[in-house]
Structure formats: C-alpha cells, structure tokens
Amino acid sequence: MTTTAAASGIWMLPAGMGRAQSGDLTPFVHQLGWVKSIQFGGHFAAIENGYFEEEGIAAEFLSGGPGGIGTDVAVASGQAMTSDTDVEGTVRARIGGLPVRAFGAIMQKAPGAIMSLSENPLTSLADFPGKTIALPDGLRPQISALMVTAGVDPASVTFVPVGTDPGILAAGQVDGYYGWATNQGVMLQTRGVDIQIAFMNDLGVPGYAGVLIATDETIDTQPELLTAWLRAEIRGWQWHLENPDEMAELMVETYGQRGLDLEAQKLESRMMADFVPVGDAAENGLLWIKPDPFDEAIAFSVAAGELGEGEMTASDAMTQDLIAAAHATLG
C-alpha cells in the first residue's frame, strides 16, 4: 500500500490542495466492507473515469470480506481514512467507544432482507413465530424490539448465526436467511431458487446501506478533502447507474475479485437503480444522508438497554455538512 498516515490515524491534506491543480495526488484509502464486486461499482467507476484524479486524489479501495478487519476499527485505527457500514453499525461503533461518524450514504434503501422460500414465505414479522431465522447478532435487538411492538414474542423465534452462503436456506436448514437481496438474493435466484424477499426497511428497521464513515477528527479537520472525495464518488455512482452492464464488465475484467460471474454482476448492477438514486437521494442528490434513520437506530439501542436516554443524538453519529458541500460545489 502506498499510503501514509499520521500516528493519530488522521490523514493530512497538503497545504493549498483543492481541486487538481498540480501533478501531486493526495493518497486516500477506503476500507470496503466486503469483497470487490459490483456493489461497490461507483467507487471504481470514479477511478476508471479519472474523477478522483480531477479532484487531486489517488484513491485506493481495500477489499473486505470474511475474517477481515472491521470497517469501524479500520477507520478508528488509522488503517483507512474512510470505510462503509450501515446506520446500526455506526451507532454501535460509537456505543463501543469508537469515534466514527457518518457523512454520506450510498444506498438510500438498504438491500438487507430476510429471504425465505416462496413455498414457505416470510413476508412480515407476524410470520416469524415458530421459524428458524439466520440473522446477524447486531440486528437481533432491533428485530426483537420490532416484534414486541408488533405483539410478537421474540422467544417464539429461533435465531441462529448467519454465514455468507445462503445455501442453508435452499437446503431447508433455516426458514429465513438474512442477506443482501443484491448479493445473496441474486446468488439464490441464479441457482434457480424461488425466494420471497422481505426488506429490513419494510419490516421497520431504519437506515441506509453503504454508510460512509470517518473519524470525528478527520471530519472536523479535513472537510475539504472529504468533500472532494465525495464529489468524485457522486460522479462515479452516477456513471455506474447510467452504464450498469459496462460497469459489471469492468468489475469482472479489471476491478473485482477473481471468479465473479458476469451475468450475476450485470443483474446486481441493474438492481442498483432500486437502491441508490431513490428516497432522500432522489430529492437531494446521490449519497445524501439525514438524521432520521440515526435517531431511530439510537431509539432502538435505548429500548434494548444499550444506551441511556439522551446519551447519544443523531448529531453525534452523523453529519450532513460534507455531502451538502459536495453537491453545492459540484460543477
């Protein structure tokens, strides 16, 4: 890796560096939350089209995946300047003492969902009792709180750890499986498995996906660099949305991990139109972020006993300033 970082984990922008006016590029490392595939296409579209270079940035994206370092830890430790998580992940990181804050969101609707076989569908929380559902530990407090609100006893559901292979659903080992509709959902569909998809947002879990985070200190001391990076990102994701098949080909041939299936990548790439340019982004521009989902996630943590009332507010966990500045200065 050709980047440098201060011992504090804070990345420094050279004096006078704004939009690319010199031949020197500022290193900027982003830790991906998963392996390099089409779900991150906009990042690599910005590299392919030179958008980062135009902003004076040498962008690098580190692959994530099973067994990899946590995205919040990568940022808090200074191993990366930014990373991606979700609303719940941001709130839980701060509860755990990591000084990270969200400043943008790629997917305005989260593709996370409970998937089930169409012959035994789970379409609402009322369908959960008596079922076995593979779910990440971090989502259980939210799901449990939602079930209680809906009059469903959480003890009536058997929750088991979730892995990365949705084959356990196809094999009938579980009744419900949590994953991304754009990833594990596509995997199941391309295997010929007929599934029902209940999005977590529709079940009542708040939030975005691909939530961009940096440390409080980086946000406070280097807003110009983060804003420049966001401008390139916005352009990259717009290009991806306008060229989904070409972006899939670039991921398979150039930027993605080895062994990606082109047809599956094309299908997932086209699906991005259902998640990225919708909701708040449709009104305010790509990668927009607002406090409401963070307020809701904090309320869940309070209800679960993880936080005291008033111990955290949305402004502790996110800022809208950088994405607003990026759109305001995007030529």
C-alpha positions in Angstrom: 0.0 0.0 0.0 1.4 3.4 -1.0 -0.4 5.5 1.6 0.9 7.2 4.7 -1.0 8.1 7.9 -0.1 10.0 10.9 0.2 8.1 14.2 -3.1 9.6 15.3 -4.8 8.0 12.3 -5.6 11.4 10.8 -4.8 11.9 7.1 -3.4 15.2 6.1 -4.2 17.3 3.0 -1.2 19.2 1.7 -1.5 22.9 2.1 -3.3 24.6 -0.8 -4.6 21.4 -2.3 -8.1 21.8 -3.7 -9.3 20.5 -7.0 -6.5 19.0 -9.0 -4.2 21.9 -9.9 -0.9 20.2 -9.5 0.6 16.8 -10.5 0.7 15.7 -6.9 -2.2 13.5 -5.8 -3.2 13.0 -2.2 -3.4 9.4 -1.1 -6.8 8.4 0.1 -7.6 4.8 1.3 -11.1 3.4 1.8 -11.7 0.1 3.5 -14.5 -1.8 1.8 -17.0 -3.7 3.9 -17.0 -6.7 1.6 -15.0 -8.2 -1.3 -14.6 -6.2 -4.5 -17.7 -6.7 -6.6 -20.4 -4.7 -8.3 -22.0 -3.5 -5.1 -19.0 -1.1 -5.0 -19.1 -0.2 -8.7 -19.4 3.5 -8.3 -16.1 3.7 -6.5 -14.3 2.0 -9.4 -16.3 4.0 -12.0 -14.7 7.1 -10.4 -11.3 5.6 -10.8 -11.9 4.4 -14.4 -13.2 7.8 -15.5 -10.5 9.8 -13.7 -12.9 11.6 -11.3 -10.6 11.2 -8.3 -7.6 12.4 -10.2 -9.5 15.5 -11.2 -10.0 16.2 -7.5 -6.3 15.7 -6.8 -6.9 12.3 -5.1 -5.1 9.0 -5.5 -7.9 6.7 -4.4 -7.4 3.2 -3.2 -10.0 0.7 -2.1 -9.0 -2.2 0.2 -11.0 -5.4 -0.1 -13.0 -6.6 2.9 -14.7 -10.0 3.4 -14.9 -12.8 5.9 -12.3 -12.6 8.6 -11.3 -9.1 7.6 -10.8 -6.2 9.9 -14.0 -4.4 11.0 -14.7 -1.3 8.9 -15.1 0.9 12.0 -11.9 -0.4 13.5 -10.0 0.2 10.2 -11.0 3.8 10.3 -10.6 4.4 14.1 -7.1 2.8 14.0 -6.0 4.9 11.0 -5.5 2.0 8.7 -8.0 3.6 6.3 -9.3 7.2 6.1 -12.9 6.1 5.4 -15.0 3.0 5.2 -18.6 1.8 4.8 -21.1 0.3 7.2 -24.7 0.8 8.0 -26.7 3.0 10.3 -26.8 0.4 13.1 -23.1 -0.3 12.7 -22.3 3.4 13.1 -24.4 3.7 16.2 -23.0 0.5 17.8 -19.4 1.7 17.0 -20.0 4.9 18.9 -21.6 2.9 21.8 -18.4 0.8 21.8 -16.2 3.9 22.1 -15.0 4.3 18.5 -15.1 7.9 17.4 -16.6 7.4 14.0 -19.3 9.5 12.3 -21.3 9.0 9.1 -21.1 11.6 6.3 -22.8 10.0 3.4 -24.9 7.0 2.3 -24.6 5.2 -1.0 -27.8 3.1 -0.8 -30.8 5.1 0.3 -32.8 1.9 0.7 -30.9 -0.9 2.3 -30.8 -4.2 0.3 -30.6 -6.2 3.6 -33.5 -8.5 3.8 -35.0 -11.7 5.3 -35.2 -14.1 2.4 -37.4 -17.2 2.5 -38.5 -19.9 0.1 -41.6 -18.9 -1.8 -43.3 -22.1 -0.8 -42.9 -21.1 2.9 -42.8 -17.3 2.7 -42.0 -14.8 5.5 -43.5 -11.5 4.5 -44.0 -9.8 7.8 -43.0 -10.1 11.5 -46.3 -11.9 12.1 -44.9 -14.8 10.1 -41.8 -15.3 12.3 -43.1 -17.3 15.3 -42.1 -20.9 15.2 -39.5 -20.3 12.5 -35.7 -20.6 12.5 -34.0 -17.4 11.1 -30.3 -16.9 10.4 -29.6 -13.3 11.5 -26.5 -11.2 12.4 -26.1 -10.6 16.2 -26.2 -6.9 15.7 -29.7 -6.9 14.2 -31.3 -9.0 16.9 -32.0 -6.2 19.3 -33.8 -4.2 16.6 -35.8 -7.2 15.3 -36.7 -8.2 18.9 -37.9 -4.6 19.7 -39.9 -4.5 16.5 -41.5 -7.9 17.3 -42.5 -6.7 20.7 -44.1 -3.6 19.3 -46.0 -5.7 16.8 -47.2 -8.0 19.6 -45.0 -10.9 18.6 -42.9 -12.7 21.2 -39.2 -12.8 20.3 -38.8 -16.0 22.2 -41.1 -17.7 19.7 -38.4 -17.4 17.1 -35.2 -19.4 16.9 -32.3 -17.1 15.8 -29.1 -18.7 14.6 -25.9 -17.2 13.3 -25.8 -16.2 9.7 -23.0 -17.1 7.3 -22.2 -15.9 3.8 -23.6 -18.8 1.9 -27.4 -18.7 1.5 -27.4 -22.4 0.6 -28.7 -23.1 4.1 -32.0 -21.6 3.0 -32.2 -23.5 -0.2 -31.4 -26.7 1.7 -34.2 -26.1 4.2 -31.9 -25.8 7.2 -33.5 -22.4 8.1 -36.8 -20.8 7.3 -35.4 -17.3 6.9 -31.9 -16.0 5.9 -30.6 -12.5 6.3 -28.5 -11.2 3.4 -28.5 -8.6 0.7 -31.1 -9.0 -2.0 -28.4 -7.7 -4.4 -25.9 -10.3 -3.3 -27.1 -13.5 -1.6 -30.6 -12.9 -3.2 -29.0 -12.9 -6.7 -27.0 -15.9 -5.8 -30.1 -17.9 -4.9 -32.1 -16.6 -7.9 -29.3 -17.5 -10.4 -29.3 -21.0 -8.8 -32.9 -21.3 -9.7 -34.2 -20.9 -6.1 -37.6 -19.2 -5.9 -37.5 -16.8 -3.0 -39.6 -14.3 -1.1 -37.8 -11.1 -0.1 -38.8 -9.0 3.0 -36.6 -5.9 3.1 -35.5 -4.9 6.6 -36.5 -1.3 5.9 -40.1 -2.6 5.1 -40.0 -4.6 8.4 -39.3 -1.4 10.3 -35.5 -1.5 10.7 -34.3 2.1 9.8 -31.5 3.0 7.6 -29.3 3.2 4.7 -26.6 0.8 3.4 -23.1 1.7 2.3 -22.9 4.4 5.0 -19.7 6.3 4.7 -17.7 6.9 7.9 -14.6 8.7 9.0 -13.3 9.7 12.5 -14.6 12.7 14.2 -11.2 14.3 13.9 -10.8 13.7 10.2 -14.3 15.1 9.6 -13.5 18.2 11.7 -10.0 18.9 10.4 -10.1 17.8 6.7 -13.6 18.6 5.4 -12.2 19.9 2.0 -10.5 16.5 1.3 -13.6 14.5 2.2 -15.8 16.9 0.2 -13.5 16.5 -2.9 -13.7 12.7 -2.5 -17.5 12.8 -2.3 -17.7 14.9 -5.5 -15.8 12.2 -7.3 -17.9 9.5 -5.7 -21.1 11.2 -6.7 -20.0 11.3 -10.3 -18.8 7.7 -10.2 -22.1 6.4 -8.9 -24.0 8.4 -11.5 -21.9 6.8 -14.2 -22.5 3.4 -12.8 -26.2 3.9 -12.8 -26.2 5.1 -16.4 -23.9 2.3 -17.6 -24.8 -0.8 -15.4 -23.7 -3.5 -17.9 -20.5 -1.8 -18.8 -19.7 -1.3 -15.0 -20.3 -5.1 -14.5 -17.9 -5.9 -17.2 -15.3 -3.6 -15.7 -15.7 -5.3 -12.3 -15.3 -8.7 -13.8 -12.4 -7.9 -16.1 -10.5 -5.2 -14.2 -11.5 -4.2 -10.7 -13.3 -7.1 -9.0 -12.1 -10.2 -7.2 -11.3 -13.1 -9.4 -14.1 -15.5 -10.3 -17.0 -13.1 -10.5 -19.9 -14.3 -12.7 -20.6 -11.7 -15.4 -24.4 -12.4 -15.7 -24.8 -12.2 -11.9 -22.8 -9.0 -11.8 -25.0 -7.5 -14.5 -28.2 -8.4 -12.7 -26.9 -6.9 -9.5 -25.6 -3.8 -11.3 -29.1 -3.1 -12.8 -30.6 -3.6 -9.3 -28.7 -0.6 -8.0 -31.2 1.7 -9.6 -33.7 0.4 -6.9 -31.4 1.4 -4.0 -29.0 4.2 -4.9 -30.9 7.1 -6.6 -34.1 6.7 -4.6 -35.6 8.2 -1.4 -33.5 11.1 0.0 -31.1 10.9 -3.0 -34.0 11.5 -5.4 -34.8 14.7 -3.7 -31.3 16.0 -2.7 -28.7 14.2 -4.8 -26.8 10.9 -4.7 -25.2 9.8 -1.4 -27.4 12.1 0.7 -27.8 11.5 4.4 -30.1 12.8 7.0 -30.6 12.4 10.8 -33.9 10.5 10.9 -32.5 6.9 10.5 -29.9 7.6 13.1 -32.5 8.9 15.5 -34.5 5.7 15.0 -31.4 3.4 15.5 -30.5 5.3 18.7 -34.0 4.8 19.9 -33.7 1.0 19.3 -30.5 1.0 21.3 -32.1 2.8 24.2 -35.1 0.4 24.1 -32.6 -2.5 24.2 -30.8 -1.1 27.2 -27.6 -0.5 25.3 -27.9 3.3 25.8 -29.3 5.6 28.4 -31.9 8.1 27.4 -30.2 11.2 26.0 -26.7 9.7 25.9 -26.5 10.0 22.1 -28.1 12.1 19.5 -28.0 11.8 15.7 -25.5 14.7 15.5 -23.1 12.5 17.5 -23.3 9.8 14.9 -23.6 11.7 11.6 -23.2 15.0 9.8 -24.9 16.3 6.7 -22.4 19.1 6.1 -20.0 17.3 3.8 -22.5 15.8 1.3 -24.3 19.2 1.2 -21.0 20.9 0.5 -20.1 18.3 -2.2 -23.4 18.9 -4.1 -23.1 22.6 -3.7 -19.6 22.7 -5.2 -20.1 20.0 -7.9 -19.7 21.6 -11.3 
